[in-house]
Amino acid sequence: MAGEKKFDYYDVAEAVKKCLEQVNASYIEILITPLRSGYRVEIYPQQTRQLLEMLARCVSRLLEAGTEMKECPYGVTLVVKR
């Protein structure tokens, strides 16, 4: 697939941390879970939806990847698509 940028777990972790610093968000823990379609990113404590949207745009720009927000019973998570 021409033009696609490859990224892995460590690239996602680095991009998320960099983007959290850019928006001055405090966090205690970042959980990144591999999925077939990409990676699920959970940030604790839960962030506001507005902050997660800013984070999604930032991560998408850094990794040149698609992102989406998923509603879960315990809150909203970010999915970075391969």
N, CA, C and O atoms as a Tinker XYZ file with bonds, in Angstrom:
   328  protein
     1  N      0.828000   -1.170000    0.000000    73     2
     2  CA     0.000000    0.000000    0.000000    64     1     3
     3  C      0.876000    1.238000    0.000000    63     2     4     5
     4  O      1.416000    1.635000    1.033000    81     3
     5  N      1.005000    1.820000   -1.128000    73     3     6
     6  CA     1.890000    2.973000   -1.290000    64     5     7
     7  C      1.390000    4.166000   -0.496000    63     6     8     9
     8  O      0.189000    4.422000   -0.412000    81     7
     9  N      2.333000    4.886000    0.082000    73     7    10
    10  CA     1.997000    6.108000    0.790000    64     9    11
    11  C      1.635000    5.920000    2.249000    63    10    12    13
    12  O      1.570000    6.898000    2.994000    81    11
    13  N      1.395000    4.678000    2.682000    73    11    14
    14  CA     1.048000    4.448000    4.073000    64    13    15
    15  C      2.297000    4.452000    4.928000    63    14    16    17
    16  O      3.318000    3.867000    4.569000    81    15
    17  N      2.199000    5.119000    6.057000    73    15    18
    18  CA     3.311000    5.147000    6.994000    64    17    19
    19  C      3.106000    4.020000    8.003000    63    18    20    21
    20  O      2.028000    3.889000    8.583000    81    19
    21  N      4.124000    3.221000    8.208000    73    19    22
    22  CA     4.047000    2.137000    9.185000    64    21    23
    23  C      4.368000    2.684000   10.567000    63    22    24    25
    24  O      5.266000    3.512000   10.719000    81    23
    25  N      3.637000    2.225000   11.570000    73    23    26
    26  CA     3.934000    2.607000   12.944000    64    25    27
    27  C      3.613000    1.432000   13.851000    63    26    28    29
    28  O      2.822000    0.557000   13.498000    81    27
    29  N      4.237000    1.422000   15.027000    73    27    30
    30  CA     4.020000    0.342000   15.977000    64    29    31
    31  C      3.631000    0.918000   17.340000    63    30    32    33
    32  O      3.407000    2.119000   17.487000    81    31
    33  N      3.559000    0.031000   18.326000    73    31    34
    34  CA     3.160000    0.397000   19.687000    64    33    35
    35  C      3.989000    1.564000   20.218000    63    34    36    37
    36  O      3.446000    2.503000   20.799000    81    35
    37  N      5.290000    1.504000   20.020000    73    35    38
    38  CA     6.179000    2.536000   20.565000    64    37    39
    39  C      5.968000    3.883000   19.879000    63    38    40    41
    40  O      6.057000    4.928000   20.522000    81    39
    41  N      5.691000    3.861000   18.592000    73    39    42
    42  CA     5.389000    5.102000   17.873000    64    41    43
    43  C      4.109000    5.736000   18.412000    63    42    44    45
    44  O      4.036000    6.952000   18.586000    81    43
    45  N      3.096000    4.898000   18.677000    73    43    46
    46  CA     1.831000    5.398000   19.226000    64    45    47
    47  C      2.065000    5.994000   20.609000    63    46    48    49
    48  O      1.574000    7.083000   20.908000    81    47
    49  N      2.816000    5.284000   21.458000    73    47    50
    50  CA     3.091000    5.778000   22.810000    64    49    51
    51  C      3.817000    7.118000   22.767000    63    50    52    53
    52  O      3.467000    8.038000   23.506000    81    51
    53  N      4.809000    7.231000   21.918000    73    51    54
    54  CA     5.581000    8.469000   21.802000    64    53    55
    55  C      4.698000    9.618000   21.303000    63    54    56    57
    56  O      4.771000   10.732000   21.822000    81    55
    57  N      3.873000    9.344000   20.302000    73    55    58
    58  CA     2.989000   10.381000   19.756000    64    57    59
    59  C      1.974000   10.840000   20.797000    63    58    60    61
    60  O      1.720000   12.038000   20.924000    81    59
    61  N      1.393000    9.907000   21.541000    73    59    62
    62  CA     0.402000   10.263000   22.563000    64    61    63
    63  C      1.044000   11.121000   23.646000    63    62    64    65
    64  O      0.474000   12.135000   24.048000    81    63
    65  N      2.216000   10.729000   24.120000    73    63    66
    66  CA     2.899000   11.514000   25.158000    64    65    67
    67  C      3.246000   12.913000   24.655000    63    66    68    69
    68  O      3.060000   13.895000   25.373000    81    67
    69  N      3.746000   13.004000   23.433000    73    67    70
    70  CA     4.097000   14.303000   22.860000    64    69    71
    71  C      2.855000   15.190000   22.746000    63    70    72    73
    72  O      2.905000   16.380000   23.057000    81    71
    73  N      1.749000   14.608000   22.302000    73    71    74
    74  CA     0.516000   15.383000   22.143000    64    73    75
    75  C     -0.070000   15.792000   23.492000    63    74    76    77
    76  O     -0.607000   16.893000   23.619000    81    75
    77  N      0.023000   14.933000   24.493000    73    75    78
    78  CA    -0.459000   15.299000   25.829000    64    77    79
    79  C      0.338000   16.473000   26.382000    63    78    80    81
    80  O     -0.223000   17.356000   27.033000    81    79
    81  N      1.641000   16.487000   26.127000    73    79    82
    82  CA     2.476000   17.612000   26.558000    64    81    83
    83  C      2.065000   18.893000   25.839000    63    82    84    85
    84  O      2.026000   19.961000   26.451000    81    83
    85  N      1.760000   18.797000   24.557000    73    83    86
    86  CA     1.382000   19.975000   23.771000    64    85    87
    87  C      0.101000   20.624000   24.280000    63    86    88    89
    88  O     -0.034000   21.847000   24.227000    81    87
    89  N     -0.837000   19.824000   24.772000    73    87    90
    90  CA    -2.108000   20.376000   25.256000    64    89    91
    91  C     -2.105000   20.560000   26.775000    63    90    92    93
    92  O     -3.139000   20.862000   27.369000    81    91
    93  N     -0.948000   20.378000   27.395000    73    91    94
    94  CA    -0.787000   20.552000   28.849000    64    93    95
    95  C     -1.753000   19.701000   29.662000    63    94    96    97
    96  O     -2.317000   20.173000   30.649000    81    95
    97  N     -1.946000   18.462000   29.257000    73    95    98
    98  CA    -2.835000   17.554000   29.975000    64    97    99
    99  C     -2.030000   16.731000   30.969000    63    98   100   101
   100  O     -0.957000   16.221000   30.649000    81    99
   101  N     -2.556000   16.612000   32.162000    73    99   102
   102  CA    -1.886000   15.765000   33.150000    64   101   103
   103  C     -2.510000   14.367000   33.082000    63   102   104   105
   104  O     -3.704000   14.218000   32.823000    81   103
   105  N     -1.699000   13.373000   33.316000    73   103   106
   106  CA    -2.182000   12.001000   33.283000    64   105   107
   107  C     -1.363000   11.173000   34.258000    63   106   108   109
   108  O     -0.234000   11.525000   34.600000    81   107
   109  N     -1.940000   10.086000   34.692000    73   107   110
   110  CA    -1.249000    9.169000   35.593000    64   109   111
   111  C     -0.786000    7.942000   34.823000    63   110   112   113
   112  O      0.303000    7.415000   35.056000    81   111
   113  N     -1.636000    7.496000   33.899000    73   111   114
   114  CA    -1.339000    6.254000   33.190000    64   113   115
   115  C     -1.890000    6.314000   31.765000    63   114   116   117
   116  O     -2.960000    6.871000   31.521000    81   115
   117  N     -1.150000    5.737000   30.843000    73   115   118
   118  CA    -1.602000    5.581000   29.460000    64   117   119
   119  C     -1.570000    4.085000   29.156000    63   118   120   121
   120  O     -0.526000    3.442000   29.267000    81   119
   121  N     -2.719000    3.539000   28.773000    73   119   122
   122  CA    -2.792000    2.133000   28.390000    64   121   123
   123  C     -2.985000    2.053000   26.884000    63   122   124   125
   124  O     -3.896000    2.677000   26.339000    81   123
   125  N     -2.139000    1.293000   26.214000    73   123   126
   126  CA    -2.240000    1.115000   24.765000    64   125   127
   127  C     -2.424000   -0.373000   24.503000    63   126   128   129
   128  O     -1.575000   -1.191000   24.858000    81   127
   129  N     -3.545000   -0.710000   23.876000    73   127   130
   130  CA    -3.887000   -2.097000   23.611000    64   129   131
   131  C     -3.893000   -2.344000   22.108000    63   130   132   133
   132  O     -4.594000   -1.645000   21.375000    81   131
   133  N     -3.123000   -3.330000   21.630000    73   131   134
   134  CA    -3.150000   -3.642000   20.195000    64   133   135
   135  C     -4.509000   -4.221000   19.790000    63   134   136   137
   136  O     -5.080000   -5.045000   20.505000    81   135
   137  N     -5.008000   -3.788000   18.657000    73   135   138
   138  CA    -6.233000   -4.309000   18.059000    64   137   139
   139  C     -5.910000   -4.748000   16.636000    63   138   140   141
   140  O     -4.854000   -4.398000   16.109000    81   139
   141  N     -6.791000   -5.499000   16.017000    73   139   142
   142  CA    -6.565000   -5.873000   14.616000    64   141   143
   143  C     -6.479000   -4.645000   13.725000    63   142   144   145
   144  O     -5.694000   -4.591000   12.778000    81   143
   145  N     -7.314000   -3.655000   14.055000    73   143   146
   146  CA    -7.404000   -2.468000   13.199000    64   145   147
   147  C     -6.456000   -1.349000   13.613000    63   146   148   149
   148  O     -6.391000   -0.322000   12.936000    81   147
   149  N     -5.719000   -1.524000   14.709000    73   147   150
   150  CA    -4.809000   -0.473000   15.181000    64   149   151
   151  C     -4.505000   -0.611000   16.662000    63   150   152   153
   152  O     -4.129000   -1.686000   17.129000    81   151
   153  N     -4.671000    0.489000   17.404000    73   151   154
   154  CA    -4.370000    0.500000   18.837000    64   153   155
   155  C     -5.436000    1.295000   19.582000    63   154   156   157
   156  O     -5.844000    2.369000   19.140000    81   155
   157  N     -5.886000    0.755000   20.724000    73   155   158
   158  CA    -6.796000    1.490000   21.599000    64   157   159
   159  C     -5.945000    2.214000   22.626000    63   158   160   161
   160  O     -5.052000    1.621000   23.232000    81   159
   161  N     -6.223000    3.498000   22.822000    73   159   162
   162  CA    -5.472000    4.318000   23.769000    64   161   163
   163  C     -6.421000    4.781000   24.866000    63   162   164   165
   164  O     -7.428000    5.433000   24.591000    81   163
   165  N     -6.095000    4.440000   26.112000    73   163   166
   166  CA    -6.876000    4.887000   27.260000    64   165   167
   167  C     -5.962000    5.720000   28.140000    63   166   168   169
   168  O     -4.819000    5.345000   28.400000    81   167
   169  N     -6.473000    6.847000   28.594000    73   167   170
   170  CA    -5.684000    7.766000   29.413000    64   169   171
   171  C     -6.394000    7.935000   30.747000    63   170   172   173
   172  O     -7.591000    8.218000   30.786000    81   171
   173  N     -5.665000    7.762000   31.830000    73   171   174
   174  CA    -6.232000    7.918000   33.176000    64   173   175
   175  C     -5.491000    9.001000   33.921000    63   174   176   177
   176  O     -4.264000    9.060000   33.835000    81   175
   177  N     -6.177000    9.858000   34.650000    73   175   178
   178  CA    -7.630000    9.906000   34.769000    64   177   179
   179  C     -8.269000   10.298000   33.442000    63   178   180   181
   180  O     -7.619000   10.885000   32.576000    81   179
   181  N     -9.557000    9.965000   33.292000    73   179   182
   182  CA   -10.292000   10.265000   32.057000    64   181   183
   183  C    -10.180000   11.739000   31.710000    63   182   184   185
   184  O    -10.291000   12.599000   32.584000    81   183
   185  N     -9.962000   12.025000   30.455000    73   183   186
   186  CA    -9.851000   13.399000   29.965000    64   185   187
   187  C    -11.202000   13.852000   29.403000    63   186   188   189
   188  O    -12.074000   13.028000   29.126000    81   187
   189  N    -11.363000   15.148000   29.240000    73   187   190
   190  CA   -12.601000   15.665000   28.654000    64   189   191
   191  C    -12.671000   15.277000   27.182000    63   190   192   193
   192  O    -11.653000   15.009000   26.544000    81   191
   193  N    -13.871000   15.252000   26.666000    73   191   194
   194  CA   -14.054000   14.894000   25.256000    64   193   195
   195  C    -13.327000   15.897000   24.352000    63   194   196   197
   196  O    -12.729000   15.509000   23.349000    81   195
   197  N    -13.377000   17.173000   24.704000    73   195   198
   198  CA   -12.712000   18.210000   23.906000    64   197   199
   199  C    -11.204000   17.953000   23.856000    63   198   200   201
   200  O    -10.587000   18.074000   22.797000    81   199
   201  N    -10.619000   17.602000   24.987000    73   199   202
   202  CA    -9.185000   17.334000   25.021000    64   201   203
   203  C     -8.849000   16.082000   24.206000    63   202   204   205
   204  O     -7.838000   16.044000   23.505000    81   203
   205  N     -9.700000   15.063000   24.302000    73   203   206
   206  CA    -9.465000   13.843000   23.523000    64   205   207
   207  C     -9.558000   14.115000   22.023000    63   206   208   209
   208  O     -8.819000   13.520000   21.237000    81   207
   209  N    -10.458000   15.008000   21.624000    73   207   210
   210  CA   -10.555000   15.363000   20.205000    64   209   211
   211  C     -9.287000   16.076000   19.734000    63   210   212   213
   212  O     -8.798000   15.816000   18.635000    81   211
   213  N     -8.758000   16.972000   20.565000    73   211   214
   214  CA    -7.502000   17.653000   20.226000    64   213   215
   215  C     -6.367000   16.642000   20.149000    63   214   216   217
   216  O     -5.524000   16.713000   19.255000    81   215
   217  N     -6.349000   15.697000   21.092000    73   215   218
   218  CA    -5.332000   14.650000   21.112000    64   217   219
   219  C     -5.433000   13.787000   19.850000    63   218   220   221
   220  O     -4.416000   13.448000   19.246000    81   219
   221  N     -6.646000   13.436000   19.458000    73   219   222
   222  CA    -6.854000   12.612000   18.264000    64   221   223
   223  C     -6.308000   13.305000   17.021000    63   222   224   225
   224  O     -5.651000   12.668000   16.198000    81   223
   225  N     -6.571000   14.597000   16.876000    73   223   226
   226  CA    -6.059000   15.339000   15.713000    64   225   227
   227  C     -4.535000   15.375000   15.720000    63   226   228   229
   228  O     -3.899000   15.201000   14.680000    81   227
   229  N     -3.954000   15.599000   16.892000    73   227   230
   230  CA    -2.499000   15.680000   17.016000    64   229   231
   231  C     -1.848000   14.331000   16.673000    63   230   232   233
   232  O     -0.896000   14.280000   15.894000    81   231
   233  N     -2.362000   13.251000   17.250000    73   231   234
   234  CA    -1.810000   11.913000   16.998000    64   233   235
   235  C     -1.969000   11.552000   15.521000    63   234   236   237
   236  O     -1.058000   10.990000   14.913000    81   235
   237  N     -3.112000   11.874000   14.956000    73   235   238
   238  CA    -3.360000   11.601000   13.544000    64   237   239
   239  C     -2.341000   12.314000   12.664000    63   238   240   241
   240  O     -1.833000   11.744000   11.698000    81   239
   241  N     -2.050000   13.553000   13.002000    73   239   242
   242  CA    -1.083000   14.343000   12.231000    64   241   243
   243  C      0.329000   13.768000   12.371000    63   242   244   245
   244  O      1.050000   13.659000   11.379000    81   243
   245  N      0.731000   13.399000   13.588000    73   243   246
   246  CA     2.086000   12.883000   13.810000    64   245   247
   247  C      2.309000   11.520000   13.153000    63   246   248   249
   248  O      3.364000   11.271000   12.569000    81   247
   249  N      1.315000   10.644000   13.252000    73   247   250
   250  CA     1.474000    9.282000   12.732000    64   249   251
   251  C      0.965000    9.124000   11.302000    63   250   252   253
   252  O      1.141000    8.073000   10.686000    81   251
   253  N      0.335000   10.171000   10.782000    73   251   254
   254  CA    -0.297000   10.084000    9.463000    64   253   255
   255  C     -1.237000    8.883000    9.427000    63   254   256   257
   256  O     -1.194000    8.066000    8.506000    81   255
   257  N     -2.091000    8.793000   10.453000    73   255   258
   258  CA    -3.010000    7.668000   10.606000    64   257   259
   259  C     -4.395000    8.188000   10.953000    63   258   260   261
   260  O     -4.552000    9.314000   11.426000    81   259
   261  N     -5.387000    7.359000   10.715000    73   259   262
   262  CA    -6.747000    7.712000   11.095000    64   261   263
   263  C     -6.961000    7.473000   12.584000    63   262   264   265
   264  O     -6.333000    6.598000   13.180000    81   263
   265  N     -7.852000    8.255000   13.173000    73   263   266
   266  CA    -8.207000    8.065000   14.575000    64   265   267
   267  C     -9.719000    8.143000   14.710000    63   266   268   269
   268  O    -10.397000    8.735000   13.870000    81   267
   269  N    -10.238000    7.548000   15.763000    73   267   270
   270  CA   -11.656000    7.688000   16.065000    64   269   271
   271  C    -11.870000    7.572000   17.569000    63   270   272   273
   272  O    -11.066000    6.974000   18.284000    81   271
   273  N    -12.961000    8.152000   18.026000    73   271   274
   274  CA   -13.321000    8.099000   19.435000    64   273   275
   275  C    -14.361000    6.994000   19.594000    63   274   276   277
   276  O    -15.300000    6.903000   18.803000    81   275
   277  N    -14.193000    6.159000   20.612000    73   275   278
   278  CA   -15.132000    5.072000   20.869000    64   277   279
   279  C    -15.733000    5.258000   22.253000    63   278   280   281
   280  O    -15.016000    5.485000   23.227000    81   279
   281  N    -17.058000    5.161000   22.329000    73   279   282
   282  CA   -17.749000    5.203000   23.612000    64   281   283
   283  C    -17.654000    3.815000   24.240000    63   282   284   285
   284  O    -17.943000    2.808000   23.593000    81   283
   285  N    -17.249000    3.775000   25.497000    73   283   286
   286  CA   -17.174000    2.530000   26.248000    64   285   287
   287  C    -17.966000    2.721000   27.540000    63   286   288   289
   288  O    -18.245000    3.858000   27.919000    81   287
   289  N    -18.332000    1.647000   28.219000    73   287   290
   290  CA   -19.084000    1.799000   29.472000    64   289   291
   291  C    -18.345000    2.650000   30.510000    63   290   292   293
   292  O    -18.982000    3.301000   31.339000    81   291
   293  N    -17.039000    2.649000   30.472000    73   291   294
   294  CA   -16.250000    3.369000   31.470000    64   293   295
   295  C    -15.745000    4.717000   30.972000    63   294   296   297
   296  O    -15.004000    5.389000   31.691000    81   295
   297  N    -16.122000    5.133000   29.764000    73   295   298
   298  CA   -15.683000    6.430000   29.252000    64   297   299
   299  C    -15.428000    6.392000   27.758000    63   298   300   301
   300  O    -15.922000    5.514000   27.050000    81   299
   301  N    -14.659000    7.346000   27.293000    73   299   302
   302  CA   -14.345000    7.462000   25.870000    64   301   303
   303  C    -12.891000    7.070000   25.660000    63   302   304   305
   304  O    -12.013000    7.504000   26.405000    81   303
   305  N    -12.635000    6.251000   24.646000    73   303   306
   306  CA   -11.261000    5.879000   24.317000    64   305   307
   307  C    -10.941000    6.346000   22.902000    63   306   308   309
   308  O    -11.834000    6.622000   22.102000    81   307
   309  N     -9.675000    6.423000   22.623000    73   307   310
   310  CA    -9.181000    6.836000   21.316000    64   309   311
   311  C     -8.654000    5.594000   20.607000    63   310   312   313
   312  O     -7.914000    4.809000   21.200000    81   311
   313  N     -9.028000    5.410000   19.346000    73   311   314
   314  CA    -8.511000    4.300000   18.551000    64   313   315
   315  C     -7.680000    4.881000   17.420000    63   314   316   317
   316  O     -8.162000    5.702000   16.640000    81   315
   317  N     -6.415000    4.445000   17.337000    73   315   318
   318  CA    -5.516000    4.851000   16.257000    64   317   319
   319  C     -5.533000    3.712000   15.250000    63   318   320   321
   320  O     -5.159000    2.584000   15.570000    81   319
   321  N     -5.969000    4.010000   14.033000    73   319   322
   322  CA    -6.131000    2.969000   13.010000    64   321   323
   323  C     -4.861000    2.785000   12.199000    63   322   324   325
   324  O     -4.161000    3.747000   11.886000    81   323
   325  N     -4.577000    1.537000   11.866000    73   323   326
   326  CA    -3.428000    1.217000   11.008000    64   325   327
   327  C     -3.733000    1.583000    9.580000    63   326   328
   328  O     -2.892000    1.391000    8.701000    81   327
